[in-house]
Amino acid sequence: MSKLDNMETLRAGDPQGMGELIFRLPEQCQEAREIAEKVAWPAQFKPRNAVVLGMGGSAIGGDLVRSLLEGELKVPMQVNRDYDLPAWVNQDTLVVASSYSGNTEETLSGYDAARQRGAQVVAITTGGKLAERAKRDGVPLCLIPAGLPPRAALGYSMVPLFVMMGRMGLVADHSNWVDEAIQVLQDQRNELGPAVPTAQNRAKQLAELFFGKIPLVYGGEKWRGVAAMRWKTQLNENAKALGFWNAFPELNHNETVGWEAPERLTQEVQVVLLRDREDSVKISKRMDVTAQIMRPHVAGINEVWSVGTSPLARLLSLVYVGDFTTYYLAIMYGIDPFPVRVIDFLKSQLATV
């Protein structure tokens, strides 16, 4: 029996309950929508461009929403991971300051700069200095529940931003997408959850394949590539493991040549291709040919297909498999998936600067 099928092993290896947080993502998305629908978003403001300020787990929601909606967004949108703002941010810009803790120094710096430039600012946070400044400045504030690692608060960082875009008229009303996404996630956890044995559990199977190997995740265009990036960051933070990602078609213009390297190096790589039924014919062909090129050189290649009808449901279905997979990989390595001690140490050192 796989160690992943022993519930005592899972409980002992996850004393702070990361597995439960992942399991409850559908409820989190529903609660996030209810919270967001009560916020007084600046519906009368018509921006010429938009910026989401965020780092790490607080920024990924912006990445996912931007890539999901870029085909219909009426203004250009950028996710800003820095202390400074682009020079073009001004009074015609919508700036979304997203910081789960409310104390992310890069986001606070960007918030202050946006206010100085007269931008329309909104804030998504649990509290902290960001909430204090938003209340002081009369900035629209979306207060979300505290107590989670930012990476486990994806629903709280993503869904309010998604709802806001519709409320401000920057995209069509896609409330039905949220309904379907929640249902798809509920169905998926019945297949990926801890009680499902490895023989029937795709996430546990992938964790076993990743064990002792270097995971590499490839996605397609737009949100498929961002989903691959989410897998990579979850490998880092949950499993405390190195992992890498890239996206088609760009990777075929450089990275594909790298598989000519000595096989003693590449044989340690385990590849996952994230696939979607609406991948274009050209992207699908690129994936097939690239897999053919790589197969003799790597430990293995597996595919994970999206589930659902709406783009939001299909996106989150890919993300969810990755969340469970990286959680199970942490258990296999005997590592607590909850804390990120290296990041905590880094922040403590930076606080002295």
C-alpha positions as CSV (number, residue, x, y, z in Angstrom):
1,M,0.0,0.0,0.0
2,S,1.2,3.5,-0.9
3,K,2.1,5.6,2.1
4,L,-0.3,8.2,0.7
5,D,-3.2,5.8,1.4
6,N,-2.4,5.7,5.1
7,M,-4.5,8.4,6.7
8,E,-2.4,8.3,9.9
9,T,0.7,9.1,7.8
10,L,-1.2,12.0,6.1
11,R,-2.3,13.5,9.4
12,A,1.1,13.1,11.0
13,G,2.8,14.7,8.1
14,D,0.4,17.6,7.9
15,P,-0.1,18.8,11.5
16,Q,-1.3,22.3,10.5
17,G,-3.8,21.1,7.9
18,M,-2.7,22.2,4.5
19,G,-4.6,19.2,3.0
20,E,-7.8,20.5,4.5
21,L,-7.3,24.0,3.1
22,I,-6.8,22.5,-0.3
23,F,-9.9,20.3,0.1
24,R,-12.0,23.4,1.0
25,L,-11.1,25.5,-2.1
26,P,-14.7,25.2,-3.5
27,E,-16.2,26.6,-0.3
28,Q,-13.5,29.3,-0.3
29,C,-14.5,30.4,-3.8
30,Q,-18.1,30.6,-2.9
31,E,-17.4,32.7,0.2
32,A,-15.1,34.9,-1.8
33,R,-17.8,35.6,-4.3
34,E,-20.3,36.5,-1.5
35,I,-17.7,38.9,0.0
36,A,-16.9,40.5,-3.3
37,E,-20.5,41.1,-4.2
38,K,-21.0,43.3,-1.1
39,V,-18.0,45.6,-1.9
40,A,-18.7,49.1,-3.3
41,W,-16.4,48.7,-6.3
42,P,-15.8,52.0,-8.3
43,A,-18.3,51.1,-11.0
44,Q,-18.4,54.6,-12.4
45,F,-14.7,54.7,-13.0
46,K,-13.7,53.9,-16.6
47,P,-9.9,53.2,-16.5
48,R,-7.7,53.3,-19.6
49,N,-5.4,50.6,-18.1
50,A,-5.2,48.4,-15.0
51,V,-2.4,47.1,-12.6
52,V,-2.6,44.5,-9.9
53,L,0.0,44.9,-7.2
54,G,1.0,41.7,-5.5
55,M,3.7,39.2,-4.6
56,G,3.7,35.4,-4.4
57,G,0.4,33.9,-3.5
58,S,-1.3,37.3,-3.5
59,A,-0.2,37.9,-7.1
60,I,-1.2,34.6,-8.7
61,G,-4.9,35.6,-8.6
62,G,-4.0,38.6,-10.7
63,D,-2.1,36.5,-13.2
64,L,-4.9,34.0,-13.5
65,V,-7.6,36.6,-14.0
66,R,-5.5,38.6,-16.4
67,S,-4.7,35.6,-18.6
68,L,-8.3,34.3,-18.3
69,L,-10.0,37.6,-19.4
70,E,-7.4,39.2,-21.7
71,G,-9.4,38.1,-24.8
72,E,-12.3,40.4,-23.7
73,L,-10.8,42.9,-21.3
74,K,-11.5,46.4,-22.5
75,V,-8.3,47.8,-21.1
76,P,-4.7,46.4,-20.9
77,M,-3.9,44.8,-17.5
78,Q,-0.6,44.1,-15.9
79,V,0.5,42.3,-12.7
80,N,3.3,44.3,-11.0
81,R,5.7,42.5,-8.8
82,D,8.0,45.3,-7.7
83,Y,8.4,48.3,-5.4
84,D,7.9,50.7,-8.2
85,L,5.1,51.3,-10.7
86,P,5.3,51.6,-14.4
87,A,5.7,55.3,-15.6
88,W,2.4,55.2,-17.4
89,V,0.3,54.7,-14.2
90,N,-1.7,57.9,-13.6
91,Q,-5.2,59.2,-12.8
92,D,-6.7,57.0,-15.6
93,T,-5.3,53.8,-14.1
94,L,-7.1,51.2,-12.0
95,V,-4.7,49.9,-9.3
96,V,-5.6,46.8,-7.4
97,A,-3.4,46.4,-4.3
98,S,-3.6,42.7,-3.3
99,S,-1.8,41.6,-0.2
100,Y,-3.1,38.7,1.9
101,S,-1.3,39.8,5.1
102,G,-1.7,43.5,4.3
103,N,1.9,44.1,5.1
104,T,3.8,43.1,1.9
105,E,6.3,45.9,1.5
106,E,6.4,45.9,-2.3
107,T,2.6,46.2,-2.4
108,L,2.5,48.9,0.2
109,S,5.2,50.9,-1.8
110,G,3.1,50.5,-4.9
111,Y,-0.1,51.6,-3.1
112,D,1.5,54.8,-1.9
113,A,2.9,55.6,-5.3
114,A,-0.5,55.0,-7.0
115,R,-2.2,57.3,-4.5
116,Q,0.4,60.0,-5.2
117,R,-0.2,59.7,-8.9
118,G,-4.0,60.0,-8.5
119,A,-4.8,56.5,-9.6
120,Q,-8.1,54.8,-8.7
121,V,-7.0,52.3,-6.1
122,V,-8.9,49.4,-4.6
123,A,-7.5,46.9,-2.0
124,I,-7.9,43.2,-1.4
125,T,-6.5,42.1,2.0
126,T,-7.1,40.5,5.4
127,G,-6.0,43.6,7.2
128,G,-2.6,45.0,8.2
129,K,-1.2,48.2,7.0
130,L,-2.9,48.0,3.7
131,A,-6.4,47.9,5.3
132,E,-5.4,50.8,7.6
133,R,-4.4,52.9,4.6
134,A,-7.4,52.0,2.5
135,K,-9.7,53.0,5.4
136,R,-7.8,56.2,6.0
137,D,-7.9,57.1,2.3
138,G,-11.5,56.1,1.6
139,V,-10.3,53.4,-0.9
140,P,-12.7,50.6,-1.8
141,L,-11.7,47.7,0.5
142,C,-12.4,44.0,0.1
143,L,-11.7,42.3,3.4
144,I,-11.1,38.6,3.2
145,P,-10.6,36.0,6.0
146,A,-7.2,35.8,7.6
147,G,-5.3,32.8,9.0
148,L,-4.2,31.1,5.8
149,P,-0.9,30.9,3.9
150,P,-1.3,33.2,0.9
151,R,-0.9,30.4,-1.5
152,A,-3.9,28.6,0.1
153,A,-6.1,31.7,-0.3
154,L,-6.3,31.5,-4.1
155,G,-10.1,31.8,-4.1
156,Y,-10.0,34.9,-1.9
157,S,-7.4,36.6,-4.1
158,M,-8.8,35.6,-7.4
159,V,-12.6,35.5,-7.2
160,P,-13.0,39.1,-5.9
161,L,-10.9,40.4,-8.7
162,F,-12.9,38.4,-11.2
163,V,-16.2,39.7,-9.7
164,M,-14.8,43.3,-9.7
165,M,-14.0,43.2,-13.5
166,G,-17.7,42.3,-14.2
167,R,-19.1,44.9,-11.8
168,M,-17.0,47.6,-13.4
169,G,-18.1,46.6,-16.9
170,L,-14.6,45.8,-18.0
171,V,-15.9,42.3,-19.0
172,A,-19.3,40.7,-19.4
173,D,-21.0,39.3,-16.3
174,H,-19.6,35.7,-15.9
175,S,-21.4,34.7,-12.7
176,N,-22.3,31.4,-14.3
177,W,-18.6,30.6,-14.7
178,V,-18.1,30.8,-10.9
179,D,-21.1,28.5,-10.3
180,E,-19.7,25.9,-12.7
181,A,-16.1,26.2,-11.4
182,I,-17.3,25.5,-7.8
183,Q,-19.1,22.4,-9.0
184,V,-16.1,21.2,-11.0
185,L,-13.8,21.6,-8.0
186,Q,-16.3,19.7,-5.7
187,D,-16.4,16.9,-8.2
188,Q,-12.6,16.9,-8.5
189,R,-11.9,16.6,-4.8
190,N,-14.1,13.5,-4.7
191,E,-11.4,12.0,-7.1
192,L,-8.3,13.6,-5.7
193,G,-8.9,13.8,-1.9
194,P,-6.9,11.9,0.7
195,A,-9.5,9.2,1.1
196,V,-9.2,8.2,-2.5
197,P,-6.6,5.4,-2.9
198,T,-3.6,5.9,-5.2
199,A,-4.8,3.4,-7.7
200,Q,-7.7,5.7,-8.5
201,N,-6.2,9.1,-7.5
202,R,-4.4,11.0,-10.3
203,A,-2.7,13.5,-7.9
204,K,-1.2,10.7,-5.8
205,Q,0.0,9.0,-8.9
206,L,1.7,12.1,-10.1
207,A,3.3,12.7,-6.7
208,E,4.8,9.3,-6.8
209,L,6.2,10.0,-10.3
210,F,7.7,13.3,-9.1
211,F,9.3,11.8,-6.0
212,G,13.1,11.9,-6.4
213,K,12.8,13.6,-9.8
214,I,12.8,17.2,-11.1
215,P,9.3,18.2,-12.1
216,L,8.8,20.2,-15.2
217,V,5.3,21.5,-16.1
218,Y,4.4,22.8,-19.6
219,G,1.2,24.6,-20.4
220,G,-0.3,26.1,-23.6
221,E,-1.3,29.7,-24.4
222,K,-2.8,32.3,-22.1
223,W,-4.2,30.9,-18.8
224,R,-2.9,27.4,-19.5
225,G,0.7,28.7,-19.1
226,V,-0.2,30.5,-16.0
227,A,-1.6,27.3,-14.6
228,A,1.8,25.7,-15.2
229,M,3.4,28.5,-13.3
230,R,1.1,27.8,-10.4
231,W,2.1,24.2,-10.3
232,K,5.8,25.3,-10.2
233,T,5.2,27.7,-7.2
234,Q,3.2,25.0,-5.4
235,L,6.0,22.6,-5.9
236,N,8.4,25.1,-4.3
237,E,6.2,26.1,-1.3
238,N,4.3,22.9,-0.5
239,A,6.8,20.2,-1.4
240,K,9.9,22.4,-0.7
241,A,11.2,21.1,-4.0
242,L,12.6,22.6,-7.1
243,G,10.3,22.6,-10.1
244,F,10.2,24.4,-13.4
245,W,7.6,25.5,-15.9
246,N,7.2,27.0,-19.4
247,A,4.5,27.7,-22.0
248,F,3.9,27.0,-25.6
249,P,4.6,28.3,-28.2
250,E,7.6,30.2,-26.8
251,L,9.4,27.2,-25.3
252,N,9.7,25.7,-28.8
253,H,11.9,28.7,-29.8
254,N,14.5,28.0,-27.2
255,E,14.0,25.4,-24.5
256,T,13.3,22.5,-26.8
257,V,16.9,22.6,-28.0
258,G,18.0,22.0,-24.5
259,W,16.9,18.4,-24.6
260,E,20.1,17.7,-26.6
261,A,21.9,17.9,-23.3
262,P,23.6,14.7,-21.9
263,E,20.9,12.2,-20.9
264,R,22.4,11.6,-17.5
265,L,21.0,15.1,-16.7
266,T,17.7,15.0,-18.4
267,Q,16.7,11.6,-17.2
268,E,16.1,13.1,-13.8
269,V,13.2,15.2,-15.3
270,Q,9.6,14.2,-15.0
271,V,7.3,16.1,-17.3
272,V,3.6,17.0,-17.1
273,L,1.8,18.6,-20.0
274,L,-1.3,20.6,-19.1
275,R,-3.8,20.2,-21.9
276,D,-7.1,21.8,-22.7
277,R,-9.8,20.7,-25.2
278,E,-9.7,24.2,-26.7
279,D,-6.0,24.3,-27.3
280,S,-5.6,25.4,-30.9
281,V,-4.6,22.9,-33.5
282,K,-1.2,24.4,-33.8
283,I,-0.6,24.2,-30.0
284,S,-1.8,20.7,-29.8
285,K,0.5,19.7,-32.6
286,R,3.4,21.5,-30.9
287,M,2.7,19.5,-27.7
288,D,2.6,16.2,-29.5
289,V,5.8,16.8,-31.4
290,T,7.6,18.2,-28.4
291,A,6.7,15.2,-26.3
292,Q,8.1,13.0,-29.1
293,I,11.4,14.9,-29.0
294,M,11.6,14.8,-25.2
295,R,10.5,11.2,-24.5
296,P,13.8,9.5,-25.1
297,H,15.6,12.0,-22.8
298,V,13.4,12.2,-19.7
299,A,12.1,10.0,-16.9
300,G,8.6,10.2,-18.2
301,I,5.8,12.4,-19.7
302,N,2.3,12.6,-18.4
303,E,-0.7,14.6,-19.4
304,V,-3.3,16.4,-17.3
305,W,-6.5,17.5,-19.1
306,S,-8.8,20.3,-18.0
307,V,-12.3,19.6,-16.9
308,G,-15.5,21.7,-17.4
309,T,-17.1,24.0,-19.9
310,S,-16.3,27.6,-19.0
311,P,-12.7,28.9,-19.1
312,L,-12.7,29.5,-15.4
313,A,-13.8,26.0,-14.5
314,R,-11.2,24.5,-16.9
315,L,-8.4,26.8,-15.5
316,L,-9.2,25.9,-11.9
317,S,-9.4,22.2,-12.7
318,L,-5.8,22.2,-13.8
319,V,-4.7,24.3,-10.8
320,Y,-6.5,21.9,-8.4
321,V,-4.7,18.8,-9.6
322,G,-1.4,20.6,-9.0
323,D,-2.4,21.7,-5.5
324,F,-3.2,18.2,-4.5
325,T,-0.1,16.7,-6.2
326,T,2.3,19.0,-4.5
327,Y,0.6,18.4,-1.1
328,Y,1.1,14.6,-1.6
329,L,4.7,15.1,-2.7
330,A,5.4,16.9,0.5
331,I,4.1,13.9,2.5
332,M,6.2,11.6,0.4
333,Y,9.3,13.7,1.3
334,G,8.4,13.8,4.9
335,I,8.1,17.6,4.8
336,D,5.4,19.6,6.5
337,P,3.6,21.3,3.5
338,F,2.4,24.3,5.6
339,P,5.4,26.5,6.7
340,V,7.8,28.4,4.4
341,R,10.6,28.9,6.8
342,V,13.1,30.2,4.2
343,I,10.7,33.0,3.2
344,D,10.1,33.9,6.8
345,F,13.8,34.1,7.4
346,L,14.3,36.2,4.4
347,K,11.6,38.6,5.5
348,S,13.1,38.9,8.9
349,Q,16.4,39.8,7.4
350,L,14.9,42.4,5.1
351,A,13.1,44.0,8.0
352,T,16.5,45.2,9.3
353,V,17.2,47.1,6.1
